[in-house]
Structure formats: C-alpha cells, structure tokens
Amino acid sequence: MEEKHYKTFTKEMKATHTILFPDMLPIHFELFKRIFELEGYKVECLHNSSRAVVDEGLMHVHNDACYPALLVVGQFIDALKSGKYDVNKVALLMSQTGGGCRASNYINLIRKALEEEYPQIPVISLNFSGLEKDPNSGFVLKVRDYLRLIYCSYYGDLLMSIYNQVLPYELEKGESKKVLDDLSAKIKSFIGTKKLYRLKKITLMIINEFKKVKVSNEKKVKVGIVGEIYVKYSPLANNHLEDFLHKENCEVVIPALMDFIMYSADATIWNHKTYKNKNKLAAIYKIGYKIMYHFQKKINHIITKNSHFEPFHDFEKLKALANKLISEGVVMGEGWLIPAEMAMLIESGTNNIVTAQPFGCLPNHIVSKGMQRTIKKYYPDANIVAIDYDPGATQVNQENRIKLMLSNSRLK
C-alpha cells in the first residue's frame, strides 16, 4: 500500500497561518493560548458547539470511534465550513497522549476527514511521548514553554477549583465570575515574565481575591465529576454539566488536570520499572513527576494554611487508594485514576459523583462502571451515577438521571 504524505506545518506558515485547537478546559486553555502566542504563533481555541458539530463528526468519523473523537473532528470541520477562516491559511492542533487510548489516533482521524475537501491543511501533534516526529515541522516549543504549561496547568486548576467552591454561595450574582476573569487576565500578563514562576505569590493572590467574595453559610449538596478526560472537562462533550449542576443548587467538585498529567507520567515510570522496557523518556518523566508532586504539595500547604478552601487531592494518596481498589498496572485510558478519584472524593466529603462516560471508550466503562460495586463495598454511602454521552443520547435523559441521583442524595 502506498504511504500517504500529509501536509507539514512549515516554519514559513508561522507568519501566515492561524492554528485552531478544540476546546476542553475553558479556564486552562486561555492561559495555554497565551504561551503559544508569545512564541509567535497565531492561535485560536474553538468554541463552536451547535448540533452541526455532532453532524459533521458523524459524517467524517466511523461510528466505531469514541464520542470525543467524533466531537473533535466535528468541531474542526464545522469551523472550517463556517467561512470565518481562510482555509488556505489555517492549521489544526491536537494533543496526543501516546497511550493505548484511541486519543493517540485522533491525528489520523482528523487527517482522514480533511483528505477530500481540505488536503492543504496541516495537522500538528502536541505530545510528550515522541509521537509524530517530523524534523521539518515549523511548530516547535522550547523547554521554557513546557515549564510554562506546567505552571499554567496548576494555576488553571486553582482557578477552576476555588471558583467552583465560591460560585454556589456568592451573595452578589456574577461576582465570582468577575474575580475569575480578572485573575485569569493577570496570570496571562505574567506569562513571559519571571512573575509566572512565583508559585506562592500567585497562589496567595488567587486565594485572597476569592476570599473577598461575599458568601452565604447555606449548606449545599457537593457533586464530584470524574470520567474520561475530554468528557469530564469539556462543556461541549458533557452538555454543560457544570452549568446544569450549578442550576440545581449544587457545589461542583472536579479533580485537577494535573492529576491526569501526573498519572500519565507515573504510568510511564511504572511500565518502565515493571517491564524493564527501553523507554528513554522514563528518566525525564521521573524527574518531571518529582517536580510536579513537589509543586502540588507546596500549593496544598499554602491553601490549607491561608484559607478554608479545599486543597488538591494529594497524588500519592490517590495512588495509595488505587492500590486498595485496583492494580496500579491498569493504565489504559484513565485507568486506575477514575476509581481512585471517586474514592478520594468520597473520603473528602463528596459522596455524590457523576461519572461521565463517552460512547466507545471501553477502558473508561471498565474502570468506571465496572468498579462501582467495589467502590460501594468500601464506601456504602457512595451515590454514583454513570452518564453516557454519545450522539444518540438526549440531554433531557442525562439530566433526569442526574436529578434522580440528587434526589437520592437529599433524602439521606
């Protein structure tokens, strides 16, 4: 079979092309966008979310592929057909995990979808595992950019976590969102300067600004969200689950993005140690993991010492919980992280959990639905509902099932 050659993003395109990337984490991705801009790239995060996104995905992706793949491809194609962009001067950016999950194959699905109508559009892979090695690629990030991405991931997690802890209790509607937007703008202005690396100062700034929001003492039901990473975080994928839970008068608790990043690094280290494979990146991941865990502990100490806000889940404790429930070797997709996050949420006072599951994600179903009996064995008060997200699922049905879970919670 003849090997296909796809369009490469060249150095010259840096000056002429707009790079589009799909939305997943609205708070985090605004910070990431600024990092790319400082390296001279013109980038835009897509927010198109009409039914056309799903329809385009269904037309361009085989129905055996997972729902996130369908949405990502659909969002790209819908944006290209919108007339908003010069299709001769755009490129598409997609991250790859490098694991066994089909997310590692999204790049090929996107290219296949572009083949007939948009063969001139290059697709860029953003990954940390050595995939898509192209010596001619004009999209290059420096070591400082990866460091900035780590810092901004922590700041994004902080903003997301504390905002969700304050929003349900604010006395003046919209005040929490204003604080969030102001803080996001400040952190964006720090990117490219030494101020970005002042972890303690920025953590205290975020804490203190949210502490100024006047809140009520009302008790509200806390609901955790776990699941496949894209559906867990993306408003497009989960039908604006966070907004729905807020309207239902709940406090939303979402585990940090850095949990997944550390989990991915730890999985590489574990595989290297267990199977003695020759992964040159394992040593780098080991150093990176130590740095990231040190940052997490430092931030948690600052939060605990200076506020009443809940800190991040300690990653080493997550691993310990995982070992009680499931083997640490289960690292396909989100692997042991999902049951560990459910257990940690319950142990920290969030018994009500929505586990977001995309159609076609078999690893997720196994470690989410398949582990619920084990979770309830250890935590009898666990109130868990698994919600499937796919093109045929109706939002009304999804929300009704969540309402039933909430009614069970309020009866206790």
RAZI-V843269 format. One record per backbone hydrogen bond with DSSP energy under -0.5 kcal/mol. NH is the residue of the N-H (numbers start at 0). CO is the residue of the C=O. Records with the same first field share a line. If there is no record, write none. Layout:
NH=CO + CO
This chain:
5=3
9=7
13=9 + 10
14=11
15=11 + 12
16=12
17=88
18=16 + 41
19=17 + 90
20=43
21=92
25=23
28=24
29=25
30=26 + 27
31=27
32=28
33=29
34=30
35=31
36=32
37=33
38=34 + 35
39=36
40=35
41=16
42=40
43=18
45=20
52=49
53=49
54=50
55=51
56=52
57=53
58=54
59=55
60=56
64=61
66=358
69=65
70=66
71=67
72=68
73=69
74=70
75=71
76=72
77=73
78=74
79=75
80=76
81=77 + 78
82=79
83=78
86=84
88=85
90=17
91=121
92=19
93=123
95=125
103=100
104=101
105=102
108=104
109=105
110=106
111=107
112=108
113=109
114=110
117=113
120=117
121=89 + 119
122=6
123=91
125=93 + 123
126=124
127=95
133=131
136=133
137=8
139=137
144=141
145=141
146=142
147=143
148=144
149=145
150=146
151=147
152=148
153=149
154=150
155=151
156=152
157=153
158=154
159=155
160=156
161=157
162=158
163=159
164=160
165=161
166=162
167=163
168=165
169=165 + 166
170=213
171=213
172=170
174=171
177=173
178=174
179=175
180=176
181=177
182=178
183=179
184=180
185=181
186=182
187=183
188=184
189=185 + 186
190=186
192=189
195=189 + 192
196=193
197=194
198=196
201=197
202=198
203=199
204=200
205=201
206=202
207=203
208=204
209=205
210=206
211=207 + 208
212=209
215=168
220=248
222=250
223=351
224=252
225=353
227=355
231=227
232=228
233=229
237=233
238=235
239=234
243=239
244=240
245=241
246=242
247=243
248=245
249=244
250=220
251=249
252=222
253=251
254=224
258=255
259=255 + 256
260=256
261=257
262=258
263=259
264=260
265=261
266=262
267=263
268=264
269=265
270=266
271=267
272=268
273=269
274=270
275=271
276=270
278=276
279=277
281=278
283=279
284=280
285=281
286=282
287=283
288=284
289=285
290=286
291=287
292=288
293=289
294=290
295=291
296=292
297=293
298=294
299=295
300=296
301=297
302=298
303=299
304=300
305=301
306=302
317=313
318=314
319=315
320=316
321=317
322=318
323=319 + 320
324=320 + 321
325=321
329=326
330=328
334=331
335=329
336=333
337=334
338=334
339=335
340=336
341=337
342=338
343=339
344=340
345=341
346=342
347=343
348=345
349=344
350=348
351=221
352=350 + 382
353=223
354=352 + 384
355=225 + 353
356=354 + 386
358=388
360=357
361=359
364=360
365=361
366=362
367=363
368=364
369=364
371=367 + 368
374=370
375=371
376=372
377=373
378=374
381=378
382=350
383=381
384=352
386=354 + 384
387=385
388=356
389=387
392=389
397=393
398=394
399=395
400=396
401=397
402=398
403=399
404=400
405=401
406=402
407=403
408=404
409=405
410=406
411=407 + 408
